[in-house]
Amino acid sequence: MKKNDRLVLEVTGMTLQGAGIARSGGVPVFLPGTCPGDTVEALILKEKGNCAFGKCMEVLRPSAQRVEPECPVFPRCGGCAFRHISYAAELVLKERELGETLRRIGGAQPVMAPIVAAESPERYRNKAMLPLRREGDRVLAGFFARHSHRLVHSGDCLLEPEVFGRLAEAVCDWARQACCTVYDEESGTGLLRHIYLRKNRAGSEIFVCLVINGQDVPCADRLISRLRGVSTAVKAILLNHNSARTNVILGRACTQLWGARQITETLCGLEFSLSPLSFFQVNPAQAERLYQIAARYAGLRGRERVLDLYCGAGTVGLSMAAQAGEVIGVESVPQAVEDARRNAGQNGIGNARFLLADAAQAVWELEAQGWRPDVVLLDPPRKGCTQALLRGVAALAPARIVYLSCDPATLARDLAVLRDLAYLPEELTPVDMFPRTGHVESAVKLERAQG
């Protein structure tokens, strides 16, 4: 097998990035846009000895898993991985890949409950971050193609509320009419960087936030009028200021252009105030299911001390506060901590407090103070936890750890570290928080080994 060979191959596996896996002479060949059960004619694009990468030229016999993609920009946009297979097949794949990753990387084999499917794989996102580009006299919003910063204009994304597409189009029209410059990554010049949209679950409140390389925007009154004309649910129009030469989307400061400074969301019977810098799950329906599983794994009886690390706006810890004796949340983003404290107050929760600190630093400070949790909640970003943090958590000697993960590989790595620190995974439940994409969330219960 070599570059430019054309081969007839049978696809037998699939990656979480949406590429089918075939074999030629025992060598795996990765074929984007194919799925298990397909027989295809493939063009070999690259051969590396232990694997090869190809392009599907024709599907000769389609798999029973295959469906016709409804999205006109799939797979060019790079946002979805599984538009070409059924949702049922996607769930089976995610469940299997999670289990295999845990075994291969972490040597872990906890009891795995069936994956929790979403009620609908469409229109579930409550948040969108849309980069902007100028093409001639047009300003376009969309998504970056996979492994690139080439913009694909998306229009109406099927993962998002329909109103998001109309709001983005209104911003783009205003930007063109106001002759706004658009940020150029190479030169670091240009005003408009991203459109950031978030709505609450009821659809009654939306904020629109423009990420800008500067302090203000021209013709702001015209922008406000356009956005309010799209939907009466628009309650807040804000600017986020980011002049750094970085791929990080949001800067640390926001200003209010019109309306409120945040919107209100309801989750697990509680109300949460969300500002642009707040972390909040993008799929609230599935987030409720995830938090219910986490609460069951925590096994609270009313007196326990709970340490909620990477707490964001406090959603996980506050959802368990009524069953706990005390909750301490730790978060490194100042505005998120402000939101968490406000959320505790507006829900009348008096047994929760929130610390602005690095998670590892806070753990060691609590240990030095002699404060010992009964349960630790870990909800880290995709990169997982540092070994220093995990050692610090083990030094606190909680009876139980509940780990919420959005990345199987880093979860497997961290479970291996925790196993060496005498915390063993007892049960795991995958939750499909991000249908049609290659991501899968997991809740894991770990118990401290006795003796």
C-alpha positions as CSV (number, residue, x, y, z in Angstrom):
1,M,0.0,0.0,0.0
2,K,1.4,3.4,-0.9
3,K,0.2,7.0,-1.6
4,N,-2.3,7.3,-4.5
5,D,-3.3,3.7,-4.4
6,R,-7.0,3.0,-5.0
7,L,-8.3,0.2,-2.9
8,V,-11.6,-1.5,-2.2
9,L,-11.9,-1.7,1.6
10,E,-14.4,-2.9,4.1
11,V,-14.8,-0.5,7.1
12,T,-14.9,-2.4,10.4
13,G,-14.4,0.3,13.1
14,M,-14.7,4.0,13.8
15,T,-13.0,6.7,15.8
16,L,-14.7,9.3,18.0
17,Q,-13.6,11.8,15.4
18,G,-16.0,10.2,12.9
19,A,-13.5,8.4,10.7
20,G,-14.1,4.9,9.7
21,I,-11.3,2.3,10.1
22,A,-10.5,-0.3,7.4
23,R,-7.5,-2.5,7.1
24,S,-5.2,-3.3,4.2
25,G,-2.7,-6.1,4.8
26,G,-3.3,-5.7,8.5
27,V,-2.5,-1.9,8.4
28,P,-5.3,0.3,9.7
29,V,-6.6,2.9,7.1
30,F,-8.5,5.9,8.5
31,L,-11.3,7.1,6.2
32,P,-13.3,10.2,7.2
33,G,-17.0,10.1,6.3
34,T,-17.3,6.3,6.4
35,C,-18.7,4.0,9.0
36,P,-18.6,0.3,10.1
37,G,-20.3,-1.9,7.5
38,D,-19.4,0.3,4.5
39,T,-17.5,-1.2,1.5
40,V,-15.8,1.7,-0.2
41,E,-13.3,2.6,-2.9
42,A,-10.6,4.5,-1.1
43,L,-7.7,6.7,-2.3
44,I,-4.6,6.5,-0.1
45,L,-3.4,10.0,0.8
46,K,-0.7,9.2,3.3
47,E,1.1,6.1,4.4
48,K,3.1,6.1,7.7
49,G,4.1,2.4,8.0
50,N,1.9,1.6,11.0
51,C,-1.2,3.3,9.6
52,A,-2.5,5.1,6.6
53,F,-5.0,7.9,5.8
54,G,-7.3,7.9,2.9
55,K,-10.3,9.5,1.2
56,C,-13.5,7.7,0.4
57,M,-14.0,8.1,-3.3
58,E,-17.2,6.0,-3.5
59,V,-19.4,4.0,-1.2
60,L,-19.9,0.8,-3.1
61,R,-22.1,-0.9,-0.5
62,P,-23.5,1.3,2.3
63,S,-23.7,0.2,5.9
64,A,-27.0,-0.3,7.7
65,Q,-25.8,2.4,10.2
66,R,-25.5,5.0,7.5
67,V,-28.0,7.9,7.2
68,E,-28.2,10.9,4.9
69,P,-26.7,14.0,6.6
70,E,-29.3,16.7,7.0
71,C,-26.7,19.5,7.5
72,P,-25.5,21.1,4.2
73,V,-22.0,21.9,5.6
74,F,-21.2,18.5,7.0
75,P,-18.4,17.5,7.2
76,R,-16.7,20.7,6.0
77,C,-17.6,22.6,9.2
78,G,-15.9,20.2,11.6
79,G,-18.4,20.7,14.4
80,C,-20.1,17.3,14.0
81,A,-18.5,13.9,13.7
82,F,-21.5,11.7,13.3
83,R,-24.0,13.2,10.9
84,H,-23.6,10.3,8.5
85,I,-24.7,7.5,11.0
86,S,-27.8,6.9,13.1
87,Y,-28.0,8.3,16.6
88,A,-28.3,4.7,18.0
89,A,-25.1,3.7,16.2
90,E,-23.4,6.8,17.6
91,L,-24.3,5.8,21.2
92,V,-23.0,2.3,20.8
93,L,-19.7,3.7,19.5
94,K,-19.3,6.2,22.3
95,E,-20.0,3.6,25.0
96,R,-17.5,1.1,23.4
97,E,-14.8,3.7,22.8
98,L,-15.0,5.0,26.4
99,G,-14.7,1.5,27.8
100,E,-11.7,0.6,25.6
101,T,-9.9,3.9,26.4
102,L,-10.3,3.3,30.1
103,R,-8.8,-0.2,29.8
104,R,-6.0,0.8,27.4
105,I,-4.8,3.9,29.1
106,G,-5.8,3.5,32.7
107,G,-6.1,-0.2,33.2
108,A,-9.6,0.6,34.7
109,Q,-12.6,-1.6,34.4
110,P,-15.3,-0.1,36.6
111,V,-18.9,-1.3,36.3
112,M,-20.3,0.7,33.4
113,A,-24.0,1.6,33.3
114,P,-25.6,2.1,29.9
115,I,-25.0,5.4,28.3
116,V,-27.6,8.1,29.0
117,A,-29.0,9.2,25.6
118,A,-30.3,12.7,24.9
119,E,-34.0,13.0,24.3
120,S,-33.1,14.7,21.0
121,P,-29.7,15.0,19.3
122,E,-30.7,18.3,17.7
123,R,-31.0,21.9,18.9
124,Y,-29.6,21.1,22.4
125,R,-26.9,23.7,22.7
126,N,-27.6,26.8,24.8
127,K,-24.3,28.5,23.8
128,A,-22.4,29.3,20.6
129,M,-19.0,30.9,20.0
130,L,-18.8,32.0,16.3
131,P,-15.6,33.4,14.8
132,L,-15.9,36.1,12.2
133,R,-14.2,36.6,8.9
134,R,-14.5,39.1,6.1
135,E,-14.9,37.9,2.5
136,G,-15.0,40.8,0.1
137,D,-17.6,43.2,1.3
138,R,-19.4,40.5,3.4
139,V,-18.8,39.6,7.1
140,L,-19.5,36.0,7.8
141,A,-19.9,33.9,11.0
142,G,-19.5,30.2,11.3
143,F,-17.2,27.5,12.5
144,F,-13.6,26.5,11.8
145,A,-13.0,23.5,9.6
146,R,-11.4,20.6,11.4
147,H,-7.7,21.2,12.1
148,S,-7.7,24.7,10.6
149,H,-8.8,28.3,11.0
150,R,-10.6,28.3,7.7
151,L,-14.1,29.6,8.3
152,V,-17.1,27.6,7.1
153,H,-20.2,29.8,7.0
154,S,-22.8,27.7,8.9
155,G,-26.1,29.7,8.7
156,D,-28.5,27.7,10.7
157,C,-26.6,25.1,12.8
158,L,-28.8,22.1,13.7
159,L,-27.1,21.8,17.1
160,E,-28.2,25.3,18.1
161,P,-31.5,27.2,18.5
162,E,-32.7,28.5,15.2
163,V,-32.6,32.1,16.7
164,F,-28.8,31.9,17.0
165,G,-28.5,31.9,13.2
166,R,-30.7,34.9,12.8
167,L,-28.9,36.8,15.6
168,A,-25.5,36.1,14.0
169,E,-26.8,37.2,10.6
170,A,-28.0,40.5,12.2
171,V,-24.5,41.1,13.7
172,C,-22.9,40.4,10.4
173,D,-25.2,42.8,8.5
174,W,-24.6,45.5,11.1
175,A,-20.8,45.0,10.9
176,R,-20.9,45.3,7.1
177,Q,-23.1,48.5,7.2
178,A,-21.0,50.0,10.0
179,C,-17.8,49.2,8.1
180,C,-16.4,47.3,11.1
181,T,-13.0,45.8,10.7
182,V,-12.7,42.0,11.4
183,Y,-9.8,40.6,13.4
184,D,-6.9,39.1,11.5
185,E,-5.0,36.5,13.4
186,E,-1.7,37.0,11.6
187,S,-1.5,40.8,12.0
188,G,-3.4,41.1,15.3
189,T,-5.5,43.9,13.9
190,G,-9.2,44.4,13.3
191,L,-12.0,44.9,15.8
192,L,-14.5,42.1,15.7
193,R,-13.3,38.6,16.8
194,H,-16.3,36.4,17.8
195,I,-20.0,36.4,18.4
196,Y,-20.9,34.8,21.7
197,L,-24.5,33.7,22.2
198,R,-26.2,32.1,25.1
199,K,-29.9,31.4,25.9
200,N,-31.7,29.9,28.8
201,R,-33.5,26.6,28.7
202,A,-37.0,28.2,28.5
203,G,-35.9,30.3,25.6
204,S,-37.1,33.4,27.4
205,E,-33.6,35.1,27.9
206,I,-30.7,35.4,25.5
207,F,-27.5,37.4,25.8
208,V,-25.4,38.5,22.8
209,C,-21.8,39.3,23.5
210,L,-19.3,40.6,20.9
211,V,-15.7,39.7,21.5
212,I,-13.7,42.7,20.3
213,N,-10.1,43.8,19.9
214,G,-10.7,47.2,21.5
215,Q,-12.9,49.1,23.8
216,D,-16.1,50.0,21.9
217,V,-18.0,49.4,18.6
218,P,-19.3,52.0,16.1
219,C,-23.0,52.6,15.6
220,A,-23.9,50.7,18.8
221,D,-27.5,52.0,18.8
222,R,-28.0,50.5,15.4
223,L,-26.6,47.1,16.6
224,I,-28.9,47.2,19.7
225,S,-31.9,47.9,17.5
226,R,-31.1,45.1,15.1
227,L,-30.6,42.5,17.8
228,R,-33.8,43.5,19.7
229,G,-35.7,43.3,16.5
230,V,-34.6,39.7,15.9
231,S,-36.0,38.4,19.2
232,T,-37.7,39.9,22.3
233,A,-35.8,37.3,24.3
234,V,-32.6,39.3,23.9
235,K,-32.1,40.6,27.4
236,A,-28.4,41.5,27.5
237,I,-26.0,42.9,24.9
238,L,-22.4,43.0,26.0
239,L,-18.8,43.5,24.9
240,N,-16.0,41.2,25.9
241,H,-12.6,42.9,25.5
242,N,-9.7,40.7,24.2
243,S,-6.7,42.4,22.6
244,A,-4.3,39.5,23.3
245,R,-2.5,37.7,20.4
246,T,-4.0,34.4,21.4
247,N,-6.4,31.7,20.4
248,V,-8.2,32.0,23.7
249,I,-11.6,33.4,22.8
250,L,-12.6,35.5,25.8
251,G,-10.8,38.3,27.5
252,R,-11.1,38.9,31.3
253,A,-13.3,42.0,31.1
254,C,-16.8,42.6,29.9
255,T,-18.8,45.8,29.6
256,Q,-22.6,46.3,29.3
257,L,-23.8,47.7,26.0
258,W,-27.6,47.4,26.7
259,G,-29.9,45.5,29.1
260,A,-28.9,43.2,31.9
261,R,-25.5,42.0,32.8
262,Q,-26.5,38.3,32.9
263,I,-29.4,36.0,32.2
264,T,-31.1,33.5,34.4
265,E,-31.1,29.7,33.9
266,T,-33.0,27.0,35.9
267,L,-31.3,23.7,36.6
268,C,-32.2,21.0,39.2
269,G,-34.9,23.3,40.6
270,L,-32.4,26.1,41.3
271,E,-31.9,29.4,39.5
272,F,-28.5,30.4,38.2
273,S,-27.3,33.8,37.0
274,L,-25.0,33.4,34.0
275,S,-22.6,36.1,32.8
276,P,-20.3,35.7,29.8
277,L,-17.4,34.4,31.8
278,S,-19.5,31.8,33.7
279,F,-19.0,28.2,33.0
280,F,-22.3,26.4,32.5
281,Q,-23.1,23.1,30.7
282,V,-24.2,23.7,27.1
283,N,-26.9,21.0,27.3
284,P,-29.0,21.7,30.4
285,A,-31.3,18.8,29.9
286,Q,-28.4,16.3,29.9
287,A,-26.7,18.3,32.6
288,E,-29.6,17.6,35.0
289,R,-29.3,13.9,34.3
290,L,-25.5,14.1,34.9
291,Y,-25.9,15.9,38.2
292,Q,-28.6,13.5,39.4
293,I,-26.1,10.7,38.8
294,A,-23.4,12.6,40.5
295,A,-25.7,13.2,43.5
296,R,-26.5,9.4,43.7
297,Y,-22.7,8.6,43.6
298,A,-22.0,11.2,46.3
299,G,-24.4,9.3,48.6
300,L,-25.1,12.3,50.9
301,R,-27.2,11.9,54.0
302,G,-27.4,15.5,55.3
303,R,-24.2,16.0,57.3
304,E,-21.3,15.5,54.9
305,R,-18.7,18.1,54.0
306,V,-18.5,18.4,50.2
307,L,-15.5,20.0,48.3
308,D,-16.5,21.0,44.8
309,L,-13.4,21.6,42.7
310,Y,-13.5,23.5,39.4
311,C,-17.0,24.6,40.5
312,G,-17.6,27.3,37.9
313,A,-20.9,29.1,38.7
314,G,-21.5,26.5,41.5
315,T,-24.0,24.4,39.7
316,V,-22.9,20.9,40.8
317,G,-22.3,21.7,44.5
318,L,-25.4,23.9,44.9
319,S,-27.5,21.1,43.4
320,M,-26.4,18.9,46.2
321,A,-26.3,21.4,49.0
322,A,-29.7,20.5,50.4
323,Q,-28.4,17.0,51.1
324,A,-25.1,18.1,52.5
325,G,-23.9,19.6,55.8
326,E,-21.4,22.0,54.1
327,V,-20.3,22.7,50.6
328,I,-17.1,24.5,49.6
329,G,-16.6,25.4,46.0
330,V,-13.2,26.3,44.4
331,E,-12.8,28.2,41.1
332,S,-10.0,30.3,39.6
333,V,-12.2,32.6,37.4
334,P,-13.2,35.7,39.5
335,Q,-16.5,36.4,37.7
336,A,-17.6,32.7,38.0
337,V,-17.0,32.9,41.8
338,E,-19.1,36.0,42.0
339,D,-21.8,34.2,40.1
340,A,-21.6,31.2,42.4
341,R,-21.9,33.4,45.5
342,R,-24.9,35.2,43.9
343,N,-26.5,31.9,42.9
344,A,-26.2,30.6,46.5
345,G,-27.8,33.8,47.8
346,Q,-30.7,33.9,45.4
347,N,-31.5,30.3,46.1
348,G,-31.4,30.8,49.8
349,I,-28.5,28.3,50.3
350,G,-26.7,29.2,53.4
351,N,-24.4,26.1,53.8
352,A,-22.2,26.8,50.7
353,R,-19.2,29.1,50.3
354,F,-16.9,29.7,47.4
355,L,-13.2,30.3,47.2
356,L,-11.3,32.2,44.4
357,A,-8.2,30.0,44.1
358,D,-6.3,27.5,42.0
359,A,-7.8,24.1,42.8
360,A,-4.5,22.5,43.8
361,Q,-3.5,25.4,46.0
362,A,-6.9,25.5,47.7
363,V,-6.7,21.7,48.5
364,W,-3.4,22.1,50.2
365,E,-4.5,25.2,52.2
366,L,-7.6,23.3,53.4
367,E,-5.5,20.4,54.4
368,A,-3.2,22.7,56.3
369,Q,-6.2,24.1,58.1
370,G,-7.4,20.7,59.1
371,W,-10.6,20.8,57.1
372,R,-11.5,17.4,55.8
373,P,-14.3,16.7,53.2
374,D,-16.3,13.5,53.2
375,V,-16.9,13.8,49.4
376,V,-14.8,15.6,46.7
377,L,-16.4,16.5,43.4
378,L,-14.0,16.8,40.5
379,D,-15.2,18.5,37.3
380,P,-12.0,19.5,35.5
381,P,-11.6,21.0,32.0
382,R,-10.8,18.6,29.1
383,K,-7.1,18.5,30.1
384,G,-8.1,16.7,33.4
385,C,-6.4,17.1,36.8
386,T,-2.8,17.6,37.6
387,Q,-1.0,15.0,39.7
388,A,-0.4,17.7,42.3
389,L,-4.1,18.2,42.7
390,L,-4.9,14.5,42.8
391,R,-2.2,14.0,45.5
392,G,-3.7,16.8,47.4
393,V,-7.2,15.4,47.2
394,A,-5.9,12.0,48.5
395,A,-4.2,13.8,51.4
396,L,-7.6,15.1,52.5
397,A,-8.7,11.5,52.7
398,P,-12.3,11.8,51.6
399,A,-14.4,8.6,51.8
400,R,-15.6,9.2,48.2
401,I,-14.6,11.0,45.0
402,V,-17.1,11.8,42.3
403,Y,-15.3,12.6,39.0
404,L,-17.1,14.3,36.1
405,S,-15.1,14.1,32.9
406,C,-15.5,15.4,29.4
407,D,-12.5,13.5,27.9
408,P,-12.1,9.7,28.1
409,A,-8.3,9.8,27.7
410,T,-7.6,12.2,30.5
411,L,-10.1,10.5,32.7
412,A,-8.3,7.2,32.1
413,R,-5.0,8.8,33.0
414,D,-6.4,10.4,36.2
415,L,-8.1,7.1,37.3
416,A,-4.7,5.4,37.1
417,V,-3.2,8.0,39.3
418,L,-6.1,7.8,41.8
419,R,-5.8,4.0,41.9
420,D,-2.2,4.4,43.0
421,L,-3.5,6.8,45.7
422,A,-5.9,4.1,47.0
423,Y,-9.1,5.4,45.3
424,L,-10.8,2.7,43.2
425,P,-13.5,3.3,40.6
426,E,-16.6,1.5,41.6
427,E,-19.1,2.6,38.9
428,L,-19.2,4.8,35.8
429,T,-22.1,6.2,33.8
430,P,-21.5,7.8,30.4
431,V,-23.9,10.7,29.5
432,D,-24.2,11.9,25.9
433,M,-23.9,15.6,26.6
434,F,-22.8,16.4,23.1
435,P,-24.8,14.4,20.5
436,R,-23.4,14.3,16.9
437,T,-19.9,15.3,18.1
438,G,-17.0,13.1,19.2
439,H,-17.3,14.1,22.9
440,V,-18.8,12.0,25.7
441,E,-19.3,13.0,29.4
442,S,-18.8,10.5,32.2
443,A,-19.6,10.4,35.9
444,V,-17.4,8.1,38.0
445,K,-17.8,7.0,41.7
446,L,-14.5,6.3,43.4
447,E,-14.2,4.8,46.9
448,R,-11.2,4.9,49.2
449,A,-9.7,1.5,49.6
450,Q,-9.8,0.1,53.1
451,G,-6.7,-1.0,54.9
